[in-house]
Amino acid sequence: AGPPPADDHPPDPPPRRRPAARSGTGLRILLQETDDTQADQERLRQVIMLLRDYPGEDAVTLSIRQQDGVEVDLALPRARVCPELLSRLRSAVGAWGRVEALRATA
Protein backbone atom coordinates (compact mmCIF):
# COMPACT_ATOMS: atom_id res chain seq x y z
CA ALA A 1 0.00 0.00 0.00
CA GLY A 2 1.17 3.51 -0.85
CA PRO A 3 1.19 6.64 1.29
CA PRO A 4 -2.14 8.20 2.27
CA PRO A 5 -3.63 10.52 -0.39
CA ALA A 6 -3.00 13.58 1.80
CA ASP A 7 0.76 13.20 1.13
CA ASP A 8 0.22 13.62 -2.64
CA HIS A 9 -0.23 17.39 -2.48
CA PRO A 10 2.83 19.66 -2.94
CA PRO A 11 4.34 20.85 0.35
CA ASP A 12 4.21 24.57 -0.57
CA PRO A 13 1.77 26.51 -2.75
CA PRO A 14 3.31 28.21 -5.78
CA PRO A 15 4.84 31.59 -4.89
CA ARG A 16 2.62 34.60 -5.42
CA ARG A 17 4.52 37.53 -6.86
CA ARG A 18 2.60 40.51 -5.46
CA PRO A 19 2.85 39.74 -1.73
CA ALA A 20 6.51 38.77 -2.16
CA ALA A 21 7.27 42.08 -3.87
CA ARG A 22 5.34 44.02 -1.25
CA SER A 23 7.19 42.50 1.68
CA GLY A 24 10.46 41.63 -0.05
CA THR A 25 11.76 44.99 -1.19
CA GLY A 26 11.86 48.39 0.35
CA LEU A 27 13.67 51.65 0.27
CA ARG A 28 15.16 53.78 3.05
CA ILE A 29 16.08 57.37 2.37
CA LEU A 30 18.11 59.23 4.97
CA LEU A 31 18.29 63.02 4.80
CA GLN A 32 20.47 65.18 7.03
CA GLU A 33 18.86 68.42 8.21
CA THR A 34 21.03 71.47 7.47
CA ASP A 35 20.99 75.17 8.35
CA ASP A 36 19.42 75.86 4.92
CA THR A 37 15.73 75.10 5.47
CA GLN A 38 14.80 76.06 1.92
CA ALA A 39 17.37 73.67 0.40
CA ASP A 40 16.24 70.89 2.78
CA GLN A 41 12.63 71.38 1.67
CA GLU A 42 13.65 71.35 -1.99
CA ARG A 43 15.53 68.05 -1.54
CA LEU A 44 12.48 66.53 0.15
CA ARG A 45 10.22 67.82 -2.63
CA GLN A 46 12.50 66.26 -5.27
CA VAL A 47 12.47 62.91 -3.44
CA ILE A 48 8.66 62.84 -3.28
CA MET A 49 8.32 63.82 -6.95
CA LEU A 50 10.72 61.03 -7.96
CA LEU A 51 8.76 58.46 -5.94
CA ARG A 52 5.57 59.54 -7.71
CA ASP A 53 7.30 58.87 -11.05
CA TYR A 54 7.83 55.22 -10.01
CA PRO A 55 4.53 53.98 -8.56
CA GLY A 56 4.70 50.47 -7.15
CA GLU A 57 4.32 48.20 -4.15
CA ASP A 58 7.68 48.64 -2.40
CA ALA A 59 7.64 50.27 1.04
CA VAL A 60 9.52 53.57 1.35
CA THR A 61 10.76 55.03 4.64
CA LEU A 62 12.25 58.48 5.01
CA SER A 63 14.53 59.15 7.98
CA ILE A 64 15.39 62.75 8.68
CA ARG A 65 18.39 63.24 10.96
CA GLN A 66 17.78 66.55 12.68
CA GLN A 67 20.61 68.86 13.69
CA ASP A 68 20.26 67.76 17.32
CA GLY A 69 20.97 64.15 16.23
CA VAL A 70 17.40 62.89 16.65
CA GLU A 71 16.18 60.76 13.74
CA VAL A 72 12.54 61.03 12.66
CA ASP A 73 11.09 58.23 10.49
CA LEU A 74 8.23 58.86 8.09
CA ALA A 75 6.43 56.45 5.74
CA LEU A 76 6.29 57.76 2.18
CA PRO A 77 4.08 56.56 -0.70
CA ARG A 78 5.02 53.12 -2.02
CA ALA A 79 7.20 53.02 -5.12
CA ARG A 80 8.77 50.60 -7.60
CA VAL A 81 12.39 50.18 -6.53
CA CYS A 82 14.63 49.88 -9.59
CA PRO A 83 18.20 50.92 -10.49
CA GLU A 84 17.04 54.07 -12.30
CA LEU A 85 15.00 55.30 -9.31
CA LEU A 86 17.91 54.59 -6.94
CA SER A 87 20.29 56.54 -9.16
CA ARG A 88 17.94 59.52 -9.47
CA LEU A 89 17.25 59.57 -5.71
CA ARG A 90 20.97 59.46 -4.92
CA SER A 91 21.51 62.44 -7.24
CA ALA A 92 18.66 64.32 -5.54
CA VAL A 93 19.90 63.81 -1.96
CA GLY A 94 23.56 64.37 -2.87
CA ALA A 95 25.99 64.71 0.00
CA TRP A 96 23.12 65.45 2.42
CA GLY A 97 21.71 61.95 2.51
CA ARG A 98 21.82 58.29 1.66
CA VAL A 99 19.54 55.93 -0.27
CA GLU A 100 19.41 52.24 0.63
CA ALA A 101 17.52 49.49 -1.19
CA LEU A 102 16.31 46.95 1.36
CA ARG A 103 15.77 43.27 0.60
CA ALA A 104 13.99 40.77 2.79
CA THR A 105 16.29 38.22 4.39
CA ALA A 106 13.65 35.48 4.58
N, C-alpha and C positions, 0 to 999 in steps of 0.2 A: 504494500500500500504506500502511496505517495504522501507528501505533506498535506496538511489541511488546506482547503481552498483559500483561506484567509492569507496564506503566505505567498500566493501568486501575484498579489498586487505589488507595484514598485514601492520601494521604501520611502521615496521622497516625491512629492508632486513636481512637475516641471517648473523651472524657475519662471517667475513673472517679472517682466522687465520694469514696469512702472514702480512698484514698491521698492525694488532693489535700487533703482536710480534715486528715488526720493530719500532713502535712508543711507545710501552708499557713498554719496558724494556731497561735498559741501564746500563752502568758501568762507574764509575768515579774512577780513580786511582790518588792518590796524592803522589808525591815524594818530599822529602825535599833535596835540594842541600846541599852537605857537602864539606869539604875541600879536600876530597879524590875523585878527578875527575875520576880516574880509577874505583873505586868502584861504583860511581854513574852511569857510563856508563855500567858497568856490570849488575847492577840492571835493568836498562832500557832495555838492551839486553834480559835479562831473561823474563821481562814482555812481550816484543814483541814476543818472541819465544812461550811463553805460549798461547798468543792470537791466534797465527797461528795454534796451536794444537786444538783449539776449534772454527773452522769457523762457522759463523752464521750471523744473521740479527740484532743483538743487537748493538746499538751505544756505542762506547767506547771513553771516553775523558780522556786524561792525563793532569793533572795539575802539573807543576813543581814549587815548591816554592823556589825561588832563595835565596841566603844568604842575599840579601838586602831587603827581604820581598816581593818582587814583584812576583806575580803568573802568569805563562805563561800557557795558555791552548792550547793543541794540540789534533786534532782528530786522533785517531788510527784506524787501520782496524777493521771492525765489527767482532763480535765474538758471540758465543753461551754462554750466561750467565747461569751457573749452579753451584751447591754447590761445585763440585770438582774444577772447575776453580777458584772460589772465594778463596777456601782454598789454592790452589797452588800459586795464586797471593799474598795472604797475607804472605805466607812463603817467597816469593821472595823479597817483599819490606821490610819485617821485621820491625824494629823499626824506619826506615827512611821513612815510608809512611803509607798510609791508602787506603783501597779498599772499595768502597761503591757500592752496587747494587741499581739501581734506578728503581722505578716502577712509571708508569703513575698514576696520581691521578684522571683522568677522568673516 
